[in-house]
Amino acid sequence: MAEQNQTNQTIIGAGARFKGELTLSGGALIQGTVEGSIIAEGPGELKFAAQSQTRASVRAATVLIEGQYDGDVLATERLQLTSSARVTGEVVAAAMIVAEGATFTGKVAIGPDAVAASTKAAGNSMNSAMNSSINNAMNIESHARAAAPATMESKPASRTSVRLPDWAAANGGAAAASSEASVNRSDWMAQTTGRTGQKSASAEV
């Protein structure tokens, strides 16, 4: 379980197990088991005690390792390995102190330039991940719009439907069956009101 003492130091006790991402505003004392990532912002020392077992990536100003550590370390000021430290991974530090008896297996980059290069690379990686997420979201939205069906409204043509016998009667009383016909509105109105003697009409049977 993580606790804070009176000096604003986070403590993960010897019987505690932590898995995940941990962000600190000050120093911390790790006595238990940690797996994941730890970022310590601001001043303060991040100490891994002799009984600790850590499998994580760490970024802090000052890191002191006494126990077993497997992972990457970025120490912007100093990294110190005591005689009981057992470290495997990649280390980047502005300065490094290794006590006699300590064990280290991995890659080491020491100096302010190494820290600056590692910090810049980490920032570029984060920006690349954010841009990738934004592009993926835009592509999903674009595909969703393309897949949406188009909506079209169909309007019927303006025609008048009359019974064929009425139209025939207006054109001389010709006998016709009782089926319906669709005729042009203007022709039908002119012929049924008697305003023209024209006998022809446009009809569709």
Buried (B, 14 or more C-beta within 10 A) or exposed (E): EBEEEEEEBBBBEEEBEBEEEBEBEBBBBBBBBBBBBBBBEEEBBBBBBEBBBBBBBBBBBBBBBBBBBBBBBBBBBBBBBBEBBBBEBBBBBBBBEBEEEBEBEEEBBBEEEBBEEBBEEEEEEEEEEEEEEEEEEEEEEEEEEEEEEEEEEEEEEEEEEBBBBEBBBBBEEEEBEEEEBBBBEEBBEBBBEEEEEEEEBEBEE
